[in-house]
Amino acid sequence: MGDRWSKSQRRELRELQGLVWQREPEGALRELHSDFETWNKGDISGFELSDRIHKFHNGRSRELYNMYSGSLDHFLIELVVARDIIDEAELSDDLLDVLKDQIARWRERLQEDELSHNSE
């Protein structure tokens, strides 16, 4: 992270990274849970459920692990705040002041991506 960050900011960024590491998999697991419910109703076979579990493990689960288990990355925190996984109110005023411009840029990019995706 370099000398740009104070000790307290680095600590807070690490704590936020841990928080988002808890939240992101919960959302992905909810999707997998719905696959279990679909299987329980008899709408898909056990083989199909097993395939979905396998795809989750090798896909989204691995993607999240790689994203959040690495070194501390302030860009990641900016992005998850822009995506509303972490609310701005969960950041200290000090850290929000440092990140707010980049969070706004991420929000603009995400909105542009959504508009572009919806127009296709």
Secondary structure, 3 states (H helix, E strand, C coil): CHHHCCHHHHHHHHHHHHHHHHHHHHHHHHHHHHHHHHHHCCCCCHHHHHHHHHHHHHHHHHHHHHHHCCCCCHHHHHHHHHCCCCCHHHCCHHHHHHHHHHHHHHHHHHHHHHHHHHHC
